[in-house]
Amino acid sequence: MADDLYERYMATDRARVEHTDTCTTCTTESRCTAGLALFETFSRLQDAYLRRQRSKSSG
């Protein structure tokens, strides 16, 4: 069974990296509106995935 949270986390990471590679506005310190939205979504999904992984290993 596919892990939907992991799949969304990785898909968002790919989209974030692709955007950063092509956006002339985004840097490591600042992001355009679209880049910021991708980064925030990636961060939320990463946090959720890592929290779930930690809870699996401690429970």
VENGITA-V337403 format. One record per residue. N is the residue number from 1. RES is the residue in one letter. SS is DSSP state (hx for helix, st for strand, lp for the rest). OMEGA is omega in whole degrees, -180 to 180 (* if undefined). D_FIRST is the distance of its C-alpha to the first C-alpha in Angstrom with 2 decimals. Layout:
BEGIN
n->N res->RES ss->SS omega->OMEGA d_first->D_FIRST
n->N res->RES ss->SS omega->OMEGA d_first->D_FIRST
END
This chain:
BEGIN
n->1 res->M ss->lp omega->-179 d_first->0.00
n->2 res->A ss->lp omega->178 d_first->3.79
n->3 res->D ss->lp omega->-175 d_first->6.50
n->4 res->D ss->hx omega->-180 d_first->8.95
n->5 res->L ss->hx omega->179 d_first->11.88
n->6 res->Y ss->hx omega->180 d_first->11.68
n->7 res->E ss->hx omega->179 d_first->11.46
n->8 res->R ss->hx omega->179 d_first->14.39
n->9 res->Y ss->hx omega->-179 d_first->16.18
n->10 res->M ss->hx omega->178 d_first->16.23
n->11 res->A ss->hx omega->178 d_first->17.19
n->12 res->T ss->hx omega->177 d_first->19.92
n->13 res->D ss->hx omega->178 d_first->21.11
n->14 res->R ss->hx omega->180 d_first->21.51
n->15 res->A ss->hx omega->179 d_first->23.39
n->16 res->R ss->hx omega->-180 d_first->25.48
n->17 res->V ss->hx omega->179 d_first->26.48
n->18 res->E ss->hx omega->179 d_first->27.30
n->19 res->H ss->hx omega->-178 d_first->29.38
n->20 res->T ss->hx omega->180 d_first->31.18
n->21 res->D ss->hx omega->-175 d_first->31.99
n->22 res->T ss->hx omega->-177 d_first->33.67
n->23 res->C ss->lp omega->-180 d_first->35.13
n->24 res->T ss->lp omega->-179 d_first->38.76
n->25 res->T ss->lp omega->-175 d_first->38.87
n->26 res->C ss->lp omega->173 d_first->36.02
n->27 res->T ss->lp omega->177 d_first->36.88
n->28 res->T ss->lp omega->-179 d_first->35.41
n->29 res->E ss->lp omega->-179 d_first->37.60
n->30 res->S ss->lp omega->-176 d_first->37.50
n->31 res->R ss->lp omega->172 d_first->35.27
n->32 res->C ss->lp omega->-177 d_first->36.00
n->33 res->T ss->hx omega->-180 d_first->34.67
n->34 res->A ss->hx omega->179 d_first->31.62
n->35 res->G ss->hx omega->178 d_first->30.98
n->36 res->L ss->hx omega->178 d_first->31.34
n->37 res->A ss->hx omega->178 d_first->28.86
n->38 res->L ss->hx omega->-179 d_first->26.24
n->39 res->F ss->hx omega->-180 d_first->27.12
n->40 res->E ss->hx omega->177 d_first->26.99
n->41 res->T ss->hx omega->177 d_first->23.57
n->42 res->F ss->hx omega->-179 d_first->22.29
n->43 res->S ss->hx omega->179 d_first->24.05
n->44 res->R ss->hx omega->-180 d_first->22.65
n->45 res->L ss->hx omega->178 d_first->19.00
n->46 res->Q ss->hx omega->179 d_first->19.77
n->47 res->D ss->hx omega->-179 d_first->21.53
n->48 res->A ss->hx omega->-180 d_first->18.78
n->49 res->Y ss->hx omega->-179 d_first->16.17
n->50 res->L ss->hx omega->175 d_first->18.82
n->51 res->R ss->hx omega->-180 d_first->19.88
n->52 res->R ss->hx omega->178 d_first->16.51
n->53 res->Q ss->hx omega->179 d_first->16.39
n->54 res->R ss->hx omega->-179 d_first->19.96
n->55 res->S ss->hx omega->176 d_first->19.41
n->56 res->K ss->hx omega->-176 d_first->16.74
n->57 res->S ss->hx omega->-179 d_first->19.30
n->58 res->S ss->hx omega->-176 d_first->22.20
n->59 res->G ss->lp omega->* d_first->20.90
END
